[in-house]
């Protein structure tokens, strides 16, 4: 009889521990679901258009365009600029003005699920590629003889994917900090702060796949880069990038058989900021050589 209270207390303690652990698990899953939803529906920030650029639309997609396109007198080659995840058309504002000063027109769309885009969510390259193909076709319809696709991070991956869907969309490709495979990029992101993150945050991938209906393993820009091999391309990669690690740029350049421009010490999405003049000069030279 004397053991009964002890047994009861032990059962209560185990029950409380199980309830606590269950609560932690539920809280963890709720957090992962929230993070997954944030990946697909990031906060939208409307950018301020630089003076000198014009507002336009490609179908229902808001775009910034340079004066030549706005006036129906574009340069021989037009650059389609795709911003990355969490970014906006402001990513390219300064470069667009530098391109225009060099006699090169450009168009920068609001990418799906971000800033002023009518698309409800990010699709990690699929709808983004469709948007870029539409922009390329729009530029040609407005008089461009050649079109260059340039993208940063997710925008770079989408540029490769667009070339895979429509090999005639672009005459040249420039990508900066693009991932080679989306599943690999997700692994890198989850384990960015600690290796255990790949395990602890694994449900984020499951929820994102369930919400979007997109399998990360199916998004493979490297396959498009391989199919592009032999055509004009340039891969840019910051050596200090810990999000899309430098091996992504190396693999894409190798697959496409094109030059890899390493910008020493540049972190993710900071390659242009490292030296805007040198960056613009390199892109201008690439476009003019087509």
LINUR-V611761 format. One record per run of one state. SS is the DSSP state (h for helix, s for strand, l for the rest). FROM is the first residue (numbers start at 1). LEN is the number of residues. If there is no record, write none. Layout:
BEGIN
((SS	FROM	LEN) (SS	FROM	LEN))
END
This chain:
BEGIN
((l	1	1) (h	2	39) (l	41	13) (s	54	5) (l	59	2) (s	61	5) (l	66	1) (h	67	4) (l	71	6) (s	77	6) (l	83	6) (h	89	13) (l	102	3) (s	105	5) (l	110	16) (h	126	16) (l	142	4) (s	146	7) (l	153	1) (h	154	12) (l	166	6) (s	172	5) (l	177	5) (h	182	9) (l	191	6) (h	197	4) (l	201	1) (h	202	11) (l	213	3) (h	216	3) (l	219	2) (h	221	8) (l	229	4) (s	233	6) (l	239	8) (h	247	10) (l	257	2) (s	259	5) (l	264	7) (h	271	4) (l	275	1) (h	276	13) (l	289	2))
END
